[in-house]
């Protein structure tokens, strides 16, 4: 829950201050949180946890890459 709050807070700050760096920081921090603390929906908990962890970490890497290469707010 905390990672969503930080993500939304940074996106709101980016909109208020009209500065895209907050959007990029939000994507990078969200991606890093998925890499460090992988998570998935409770309905998927019956699947293999190794695959779910790998999928969550891949999603985290993609979020970090998006945050690093995309120029939001330009």
C-alpha positions in Angstrom: 0.0 0.0 0.0 2.8 2.4 0.8 4.4 2.1 -2.6 1.2 3.1 -4.3 0.9 6.2 -2.0 4.4 7.3 -2.8 3.8 6.7 -6.5 0.6 8.8 -6.6 2.2 11.5 -4.4 5.1 11.9 -6.8 2.8 11.9 -9.8 0.6 14.6 -8.2 3.8 16.7 -7.4 4.8 16.4 -11.0 1.4 17.7 -12.1 1.4 20.5 -9.5 4.9 21.8 -10.1 4.8 21.0 -13.9 8.1 19.2 -13.5 8.5 15.8 -15.2 11.4 14.7 -13.0 8.9 13.8 -10.3 7.1 11.4 -12.7 10.4 9.8 -13.6 11.3 9.4 -9.9 7.9 7.8 -9.3 8.4 5.2 -12.0 12.0 4.4 -10.9 11.0 4.1 -7.2 8.0 2.0 -8.0 10.1 -0.3 -10.2 12.8 -0.7 -7.5 10.1 -1.5 -4.9 8.8 -4.3 -7.2 12.3 -5.6 -7.6 13.1 -5.6 -3.9 9.7 -6.6 -2.6 7.9 -8.6 -5.4 4.1 -8.8 -5.0 1.2 -10.2 -6.9 -2.6 -10.3 -6.5 -3.9 -12.7 -3.9 -6.0 -14.5 -6.5 -2.8 -15.7 -8.2 -1.3 -17.1 -5.0 -2.0 -20.7 -6.1 0.6 -20.4 -8.9 4.3 -21.2 -8.6 5.8 -18.5 -6.4 9.1 -18.6 -8.2 7.4 -17.6 -11.5 5.4 -15.0 -9.8 8.5 -13.5 -8.2 10.3 -13.5 -11.5 7.4 -11.8 -13.3 7.1 -9.2 -10.6 10.8 -8.4 -10.8 10.7 -8.2 -14.6 7.8 -5.7 -14.3 10.0 -3.8 -11.8 12.9 -3.7 -14.3 10.5 -2.5 -17.0 9.2 0.3 -14.8 12.8 1.4 -14.0 13.6 1.5 -17.7 10.5 3.5 -18.4 11.4 5.9 -15.7 15.0 6.3 -17.0 14.4 6.6 -20.7 11.1 8.5 -20.9 11.0 12.2 -20.6 7.6 12.8 -18.9 6.2 16.3 -18.8 8.3 17.6 -21.7 
